[in-house]
Amino acid sequence: QAIQAINGSTNMTAEEFTNIIFQKIDVNNDGELTLEEFISGVEKDEDLMELITKSFDLSNVLKVIQNG
């Protein structure tokens, strides 16, 4: 949530973000994601890759840290 706030991406709650990820890449619907499922799912879904890349972009976080 903090990274999303710093990057200005607060249009989605952390729960909504997590639900989208599980809906898209929990292929066996067991409510758990293995690292392999996560990597494979993200690599196959261009929109999800973009969403995750933006959500976990730390460049703005580093700017805030550098500027005090």
Buried (B, 14 or more C-beta within 10 A) or exposed (E): EEBBEBBEBEEBEEEEBEEBBBEBBBEEEEEEBEEEBBEEBBEEBEEBEEBBEEBEBEEBBEEEEEEE
